[in-house]
Amino acid sequence: MHRFRIDALADPQSLARVAGFFAQRAIIPAGLSAERDQGWMRIEVAVAGLAPQQAAVIAAKLGEAVAVAAVEWEGTA
């Protein structure tokens, strides 16, 4: 299971963009949660069945999104 932690602007589209990123790749998350803290949103996504290289590429691509400030990920294949 891989877990992604994304810090993004508390914008109405931030959560939809992160979820859409996985949907475009036909990946269904095992879990998705978000918490708002003032002007920021912490989004956590759990995904099963990813290779470590695939998770690293996904984290890098998420980090390139306009509203995303930081991405962390951890997990095993």
C-alpha positions in Angstrom: 0.0 0.0 0.0 1.3 3.4 -0.9 0.2 6.6 0.9 0.4 10.0 -0.6 0.2 13.2 1.5 -0.4 16.3 -0.6 -0.4 19.9 0.8 -2.5 22.1 -1.5 -4.1 25.4 -1.5 -7.6 25.3 0.0 -9.2 25.9 -3.4 -12.5 24.4 -4.4 -10.8 22.5 -7.2 -7.8 21.1 -5.3 -9.4 17.9 -4.1 -11.1 17.3 -7.4 -7.8 17.7 -9.3 -6.0 15.3 -7.1 -8.7 12.7 -7.3 -8.9 13.3 -11.1 -5.2 12.6 -11.4 -5.7 9.1 -10.2 -8.9 8.6 -12.2 -7.2 9.5 -15.4 -4.7 6.7 -14.8 -7.5 4.2 -14.0 -6.4 4.0 -10.4 -9.0 3.6 -7.8 -7.7 4.7 -4.4 -8.3 2.4 -1.4 -8.9 5.6 0.7 -9.1 9.4 0.2 -9.4 12.0 2.9 -8.9 15.8 3.2 -8.7 18.3 6.0 -8.7 22.0 5.6 -6.5 24.2 7.8 -6.9 27.9 7.1 -5.6 28.5 3.6 -4.3 25.0 3.1 -5.7 21.5 2.5 -4.0 18.2 3.5 -5.1 15.5 1.2 -4.2 11.8 1.9 -4.6 9.1 -0.7 -4.0 5.4 -0.2 -3.4 3.2 -3.2 -2.7 -0.5 -3.4 -0.9 -2.4 -6.1 1.6 0.3 -7.3 5.3 -0.5 -8.0 7.7 1.9 -6.2 8.8 3.4 -9.5 5.1 4.1 -10.4 4.5 5.7 -7.0 7.5 8.0 -7.4 6.4 9.1 -10.9 2.8 9.8 -9.5 4.3 11.8 -6.6 6.4 13.9 -9.0 3.5 14.6 -11.3 1.2 15.6 -8.4 3.9 18.0 -7.3 3.8 19.7 -10.6 0.1 20.6 -10.2 -0.6 24.4 -9.9 -2.3 24.4 -6.4 0.0 21.7 -4.9 2.7 23.0 -2.5 4.2 19.6 -1.4 3.9 15.9 -1.9 5.2 13.1 0.3 4.7 9.4 -0.3 5.6 6.1 1.5 4.9 2.5 1.0 5.8 -0.8 -0.4 4.8 -2.8 -3.5 
